[in-house]
């Protein structure tokens, strides 16, 4: 079944079974993934090298999308969920050991994915525009999946949640891993395409097509809010 004609993969090109976007507020939670300074705040470069300037130019389209689309749409969703008294959860990457020994293998890798974010590191904080409020759940993980690396599955189950609206970064990494895990645990998942982002638009589009209609339904912020009435 699909709910729209966007991000349709080969598997679903001939599927004529259409459904509606239906949300039960009492059984639905918003999960905001890794909207942390280390990922979505432009680094400040003091006396940058030529290579650093070139890299900053490569990443500038990502930061523009984060500033102009991803953060504002996450804020819209947070405002509505909070106003309606719906559950809001956050996942963030942060290790327990100062030396990061408790990290999963992918976060010990070299290159972009090497992450050492111990407690107290300001880079790990969620950006202030989306800061969690009192009584909102925050889970800390050293894995891509917010389900595999935490007790979030049990928490959602205990609260009577069967549907999760997923946002955040990066679409092809922690967002994708979490969506797949949620689907494997039999949660219904709505992935908000304009409230998530990957390093490039192409990577985001590719991953949305892979996930859509199998592990989740990909919709946008306006569609989700319309379904909430």
N, C-alpha and C positions, 0 to 999 in steps of 0.2 A: 504494500500500500504506500502511496505517496500523497502529499498534501499540496504540492505545487510542481511546477515544471522547471525549477532551477536546480543546478548541481545534480543532474540525473546521470548516473553512470550507465555503462553498457548493460548491466544486469537489469536495470529498470526501464530501459527505453521503450519496451513494449508492454509495460504494466499499465493497464487501464483502470486499475482499482484505486480510486481516489477517496480519501477520507477528509475529515474536518479537523481543525486545530481546536481541541477541547482541553480545558484546564479546570481541574477541581482545586480551588484555592486551599482547601483544608488538607489536601494530600500532595501539595506541590511545594518544592523548595528551590530557591535560587542558589546556585553554586558559582562563586566568582573565583577563578583560578589564577594565582601567581601574578596579580596586578601589583607588582613590587617595583621599587625604585630600580633595582639592579637590571630589570628587564625593560622597563618602559620609560625611564627618565634619561634624557640625553646626557651622556657623560660630559663633564666640564674638562676641556683640554687646555692645559697651561703649556705654552710654548710647544704646540704640536709639531711633530715631524711630518714630512711629506706623506709618509705611509699612513699616519694617523688621520690626516686630512682626507686622504682618499677613502679610507674606511668610513669616516664620518659621512662622506658624500653618499656612499653605498647605502648606509642605513637611514639617511634622512627621509626617504619616502615612508619607511616604517614608522618613524616617530611622528610624522605629519598625520598619518592615519590614526595612530594612537591618540594624538591630541584632539583631532577634529572629529573622530568617529567613535573609536573604541571606548575611551573614557566617558564621553557624553552619553553614549547609549547605555553603558553600565550604570551610570548615575540615574538615568531615567528609569531603568528597571528597579534599581534599589529604592528609589523614591516610591514607586507604585507598590512594590512588595511590602515595604515598611508601612505605608499608609493603610494597606489592607490587612495588616497583621499577619502576613505570610512569613514562612520561615526563610531566613537568609543565612547562608554559610559561606565561609571563605576557606580556601586552601592556599598555603604558601610554602615555599621551599625554605627549610631551616634545619640544620643538623643539631644534634644534641651535644656532641663532643667538640671541643674547641679545635681539635685537629681534623675533624671531619671523618674520623674512622668509621662512623656509623652510616655514612652515605652509601647509596647503591652504586654499582659499578659504573653506570652511565654518568653519574655525577662526579666520579673520580677520573673520567676520561680526560684526555688532553684536548685543547682547543676550546671552541665556544661553549661546549657543554660542561666543562670543568667548573664546578661550583663549590665554593667553600663559604657558607653563610652561617656562622655560629651565632648563638644567642647574643643579643646586644649589637649586632652589626647593623648599622642604620640602612645599609643597602637592601636589607631583607624586608624592611617595613613596607606595608601596603601604602600606596600613594594617598595623600590626605583627602583628595576629592572623593575617594571611595572607602575611606576608613571605616572599619567595623564599628558598630554602635553597641551599647550595652545589651547583653543577653544574646548577641549573635555569635554563632559558633565559628571558631577558627581552628582548623587542623593544620599541623605542621608535618611536612613530609620530606623524605630524602629519596623519593622515587618520582617518576613521572606521574603515575596514577595516584590520584587522591584517595582511591579506594584501596588499592593494594598496600599502600604505605601507612594507612591510618585505620582507626576504628570508625570511620565515617559511615560505612555500610550499616553497622550496628546502630549508630546514632540515628540515621534516617529511618531505619526500620522501627526503632523504639518510638519515634515521633509519629509513626503512621504515614510516612511519606512513601509514595510509590512513583512519583514523577519528579524529575529534576530538570530545571532549566540551567543550561551550562553556558558560561561566558569566560573570557579571559585569554591568556597567552600561555604558550604559543600554540596555535591551532594544530600544528602537525606533531607536537611533542606532548606536553603535559595535558593539554585539552583533549587531544585524540586518545591518549592512554586512559584518561579518566572516563571519557564517553564509552570506550570499549568495555572497560571494567563495569561501569554502571549497567550497560546492556547485558553483560554476562550474568550480573546479579539480578536480572529481570526488572530493573527500573525502566520506566518510560522516560526517554530523554529528548528534550528539545534543545538544539544547539543554535545559538543566536548568531547568525553570520556576520552582522555588522557590530557585534559586541565582542568579537574575537579577532585575533590577528596573528599571522605568521611573519617571518622575515620579509617576505614579498607577497604581493597580491596573487602571483601565480602559485606559490606554494600553498597559500590559504585556499584558493579555488580548487587545487588538486585534492587537498585533504578533505574539503567539504564534500566533494563528489564521491570520494572513497567511503566516507562515513554515512552519507545520507541514505535514508530509506532502509539501511541494514542495521546500523547501531543506534541511529537517532533519526529525527526529522529536522532538517535544516530550515529555519525560518528567520525572519528579521524582527527587529525590535517592534516595529509598528504592528506586525501581524500578531506577535505575542500579546501586546497590550490590547489590541482589538479583541482578542479571544477572552481576555479578562473583563471585557465590557467597559 
